Amino acid sequence: MSSSTPERRAGGGGRLGLLLVAVVLLMVNLPLAHSTWLRWQLERSGVEVTARVVADTVQDGRSYVGFELPDDVAGEQLDDDDRGWTVEVTEDVREQAVAAGEIEVRVLPERPSSYSVEGEVRGSGALVVTLVADLLLLAGGLLLWRYRQRIRPELRLVAHGDVERCPPGAVLDRLEGDEYVVAGEVESIADDRVVLQVAGRRVVVELAGHHNPVGHQQSARVRGRMVG
């Protein structure tokens, strides 16, 4: 009778790796996706208000305007200390806002911290960092996928019977002790051995006098003792 088979499917590790990459990509892209969603909400549901200019400055060649939202923008949602915001704008917009003492702001009533100003200077740093991180993650995942055979150790199995044809699929079943049933695609064939690809892992099957009728790149199944 077969014992438990903790390595029943050799593809589980690959799926776990792909899931991990997907989770990391989601975490990296979540802030950018959230800010993009807020900008879309702002364009769709934002309201135009006239804010009072309370400060302005030019620092390192960059122009900034400080403004205070009107009392009726969010009702009682804002405390007095939360009505003021500072935004980087073009120099022309700063001069016009200072001269007029006010500036037009588009804001989400239910989320006053989400706003936009005509002439606002938006940095691309977050987008660049996110894209670079995505490329590095994808490149790393591709390298791991391509060279996974070098990372995972090669297995060796001494056959206890002839190699048989079987339906496609990767199988690495432990039957009892060192006894295994292995199935995968034939990678290479020699007189005394056959190499199987089992979900990215190479299994060298020593025929030990048994017969192999399965051709290259066909699915094969064999039972034997795992020796390494």
N, C-alpha and C positions, 0 to 999 in steps of 0.2 A: 504494500500500500504506500502511496506517495505521502511524504511528509509535507510540512508547510513550505510554501514557495515565496520567500521574501523578495526574490528577484524575478517575479513572474513575467513582467514586461520590461524590456530593457529601455524602452522609450520614455519611461517616467522621468528620468533625470533631465532629458532634453526638454520636456514640457515644462518642468519646474524652472529651468534656466530661462526659457522664453517668457514665462510668467513673471519672473524676477525683473527681466529687462523691461517688460511692459509696465510694471509697477514703478520702476525708477523713472521711466520716460513720463509717466503720468504725473509723478511728483515734480519733476523738473518743469513740465509745461503748465502745471496748474496755475501758478501766479499769472503767467502771461494770458492764459485762457480766461481767467477771472477778470483781469483788467479789460480784455477785449469785449467780454460780455457786458461789463459795466458801460463801456463806451457805446455799445450798441443800444443798451437801455437808455442811455442819455440822449442819443439821437432820436429814439422813438418816443420817449415819454418825458424828456426834459422840458423845463419851462424857462423862458427868457425873463431875467430880472435885472434891474439896475442896482448895482452894488456901489457903495460909497468908497472911494479911494482913501485909504488911511496912511499909506506909506509908499515910498518908491526908493529904489536904489540901483546903482550901476556898480557891479563888482566883477573884476576880471573880464571886462568886455561884455558882460551879460546884464540884461535889464530885467528888473523885478518890480512888480506892483503888488502892494498889499491892499486888500479890499475887505469890506465888511458886508455880509449879506443882510438884506432887510429883515425886519422883525417878523414879517408875515410869510417868509419862505417855508419854514417848517413848523410854524406855530410854537408850541412849547417844547419841541424836540431839542432845541439848541439853548445852551446856557450862554451867558454873555461872553464867556471866554472862548466859546466855540464858533463864534460868528465870523471870525477873522481868518483869512487865508492869504497865502502869498503864491504868486504864479510868475514864471518866467515868460516874458513876452518880447516881441521885437521892440527896438528903440522907438520907432514911430508910434506904436501903440502906447508905450509908456508915456511919451510926451503928450499925446492926445488925452490919455486918461488923467494925467496930472493937471492939464489945462482945464479939463471939464470937471474934475473932482469926482468923476464917476466912471464906471466901466460896465459894459454889458456882459452878463454871465449867464450861461445855460447850466441849469442845475436840476438834479433829481430831487423833488420835494421830500420824498421819503428817505433820501440818503444825501444830505447836503455836502458830504465830503466828495461826492462825484460831481464834478463840474468841468466846464470847458470855457475858454475865453478866446474870442476871435483874435488871431495874432499870437496865440500861445505857442511857445517853443517846446516841442516834445522831444525828449532825448530818445535815442535808439539803443541805449546801452542794454536795457533788459532784453530786447529782441535779439541783439547780437549775442549776448551771453547764452540765452536759451538755445539759439540755433547752433552755436559752437558746442554746447553740452550735448545737444541731440546728435550732432555729427560724431562726436567722440564716443557716445554710447553705441550708436549704430555701427561705427567702425570696430569698436571693441567686441560687440556681439558677433559681427561678421568674422572677425579673426578667431574668436573662440569656436564658432561653428565650423570654420574651415580647418582649424588645426586641433579639433577635439580628439582626433585619434592619437595625437602625440601626448595629449594631456591625460587621457584615460589609458590605463595599462592594458596591454594585449593579453587575452586569455588563451589558454592552451587546453585542449580536450583530446583525450585518447579514445577513439571510437570503439564501441562494443558491438557494432553491427554495421551493415552497409548504410551509406548515405541514401536518403530517399527524397523524391520530389514531394513538394507540399505547396499549399496555397501561399501567396505572399503574406508576409508579416514577420515581425521580430519577436522571437520567444527565447527566454532564458529561464527555464524551469528547473528548479532543484527538486530532485525526486527523493533521494535518501543518501545521507552522508555526502560523498563527493560525486554522486551520480546526478547527471544533468541531461536534460533534453534541450537542444539548441536548434533554432531555426532562423534563417536569414538569407540574404542574397549572396551568391557565390562571387567573390571578388577575384580569386585566382585559383588555379589548379596545378598541382604537381603530381608526380607519380605516387608519392607517399603521403600527401597531405592536400587539404583543401582549406582555403581561407574564406570565412563567412563574414559579411557585414551585418551586424545585429544592432540596428538603431544607432549607428555611429561608432560602435565598438567592434574591433577586429577579434574574431575567434579563430585561432589556428587549430584545425582538426587533424590530428595525426591518424591516418587511416588504419595503421597497425595491421595491414594485410586485407582489410575490408575493401569493398568495391564502391566506386563513386560514379553513378550513371548521369549525374546532373551537370549541365553545361554552365559556361560562364554567364553571369548576370541572371541566372535562374534561381528560383527559391528552393532551398534544400533544408532537410531536417535530419538530425543525427542524434543518437544517444551515446553517452560515454562518460568517462571519469575525468573530472576537472583536475588538472595537475599544475596549473599556474595561471 
